[in-house]
Protein backbone atom coordinates (compact mmCIF):
# COMPACT_ATOMS: atom_id res chain seq x y z
CA UNK A 1 0.00 0.00 0.00
CA UNK A 2 1.32 3.44 -0.83
CA UNK A 3 1.54 6.37 1.52
CA UNK A 4 -0.73 9.29 0.68
CA UNK A 5 2.13 11.44 -0.64
CA UNK A 6 3.13 8.62 -2.98
CA UNK A 7 -0.38 7.99 -4.27
CA UNK A 8 -1.56 11.58 -4.71
CA UNK A 9 0.27 11.95 -8.04
CA UNK A 10 -0.54 8.46 -9.32
CA UNK A 11 -2.09 8.93 -12.80
CA UNK A 12 -4.38 5.90 -12.43
CA UNK A 13 -6.15 7.42 -9.41
CA UNK A 14 -8.58 9.81 -11.04
CA UNK A 15 -11.35 11.73 -9.34
CA UNK A 16 -14.05 10.43 -11.68
CA UNK A 17 -14.25 6.85 -10.44
CA UNK A 18 -14.11 4.63 -7.39
CA UNK A 19 -10.98 4.55 -5.24
CA UNK A 20 -9.74 1.20 -3.97
CA UNK A 21 -7.57 0.83 -0.89
CA UNK A 22 -5.95 -2.58 -0.69
CA UNK A 23 -5.03 -3.60 2.84
CA UNK A 24 -4.72 -6.70 4.95
CA UNK A 25 -8.44 -6.69 5.74
CA UNK A 26 -9.47 -6.70 2.11
CA UNK A 27 -10.52 -3.98 -0.26
CA UNK A 28 -12.66 -0.92 0.37
CA UNK A 29 -14.55 0.71 -2.48
CA UNK A 30 -15.23 4.42 -1.96
CA UNK A 31 -17.65 5.41 -4.70
CA UNK A 32 -20.90 6.41 -2.97
CA UNK A 33 -19.16 8.27 -0.16
CA UNK A 34 -15.93 9.78 -1.47
CA UNK A 35 -13.17 10.12 1.10
CA UNK A 36 -11.68 13.44 2.07
CA UNK A 37 -9.11 14.87 4.44
CA UNK A 38 -10.91 17.21 6.83
CA UNK A 39 -8.10 17.97 9.26
CA UNK A 40 -4.58 17.01 10.18
CA UNK A 41 -4.01 14.21 12.66
CA UNK A 42 -3.40 15.21 16.27
CA UNK A 43 0.17 15.40 17.47
CA UNK A 44 1.44 12.80 19.92
CA UNK A 45 0.00 13.59 23.35
CA UNK A 46 -2.12 16.50 22.11
CA UNK A 47 -5.21 15.27 23.96
CA UNK A 48 -3.51 13.80 27.03
CA UNK A 49 -4.77 16.41 29.48
CA UNK A 50 -8.33 16.10 28.24
CA UNK A 51 -8.22 12.30 28.54
CA UNK A 52 -6.55 12.12 31.94
CA UNK A 53 -8.39 14.98 33.61
CA UNK A 54 -11.83 14.97 32.01
CA UNK A 55 -12.42 11.33 31.12
CA UNK A 56 -10.36 9.64 33.83
CA UNK A 57 -11.15 12.31 36.47
CA UNK A 58 -7.50 12.88 37.45
CA UNK A 59 -7.06 15.72 39.92
CA UNK A 60 -5.09 18.79 38.84
CA UNK A 61 -2.52 18.05 41.57
CA UNK A 62 -1.95 14.50 40.30
CA UNK A 63 -1.77 15.73 36.70
CA UNK A 64 0.91 18.28 37.66
CA UNK A 65 2.83 15.67 39.67
CA UNK A 66 2.96 13.21 36.78
CA UNK A 67 3.86 15.91 34.30
CA UNK A 68 6.77 17.07 36.50
CA UNK A 69 8.03 13.49 36.73
CA UNK A 70 7.65 13.24 32.92
CA UNK A 71 5.38 10.23 33.27
CA UNK A 72 2.88 11.87 30.94
C-alpha positions in Angstrom: 0.0 0.0 0.0 1.3 3.4 -0.8 1.5 6.4 1.5 -0.7 9.3 0.7 2.1 11.4 -0.6 3.1 8.6 -3.0 -0.4 8.0 -4.3 -1.6 11.6 -4.7 0.3 12.0 -8.0 -0.5 8.5 -9.3 -2.1 8.9 -12.8 -4.4 5.9 -12.4 -6.1 7.4 -9.4 -8.6 9.8 -11.0 -11.4 11.7 -9.3 -14.1 10.4 -11.7 -14.3 6.8 -10.4 -14.1 4.6 -7.4 -11.0 4.6 -5.2 -9.7 1.2 -4.0 -7.6 0.8 -0.9 -6.0 -2.6 -0.7 -5.0 -3.6 2.8 -4.7 -6.7 5.0 -8.4 -6.7 5.7 -9.5 -6.7 2.1 -10.5 -4.0 -0.3 -12.7 -0.9 0.4 -14.5 0.7 -2.5 -15.2 4.4 -2.0 -17.7 5.4 -4.7 -20.9 6.4 -3.0 -19.2 8.3 -0.2 -15.9 9.8 -1.5 -13.2 10.1 1.1 -11.7 13.4 2.1 -9.1 14.9 4.4 -10.9 17.2 6.8 -8.1 18.0 9.3 -4.6 17.0 10.2 -4.0 14.2 12.7 -3.4 15.2 16.3 0.2 15.4 17.5 1.4 12.8 19.9 0.0 13.6 23.4 -2.1 16.5 22.1 -5.2 15.3 24.0 -3.5 13.8 27.0 -4.8 16.4 29.5 -8.3 16.1 28.2 -8.2 12.3 28.5 -6.5 12.1 31.9 -8.4 15.0 33.6 -11.8 15.0 32.0 -12.4 11.3 31.1 -10.4 9.6 33.8 -11.1 12.3 36.5 -7.5 12.9 37.5 -7.1 15.7 39.9 -5.1 18.8 38.8 -2.5 18.1 41.6 -2.0 14.5 40.3 -1.8 15.7 36.7 0.9 18.3 37.7 2.8 15.7 39.7 3.0 13.2 36.8 3.9 15.9 34.3 6.8 17.1 36.5 8.0 13.5 36.7 7.6 13.2 32.9 5.4 10.2 33.3 2.9 11.9 30.9 
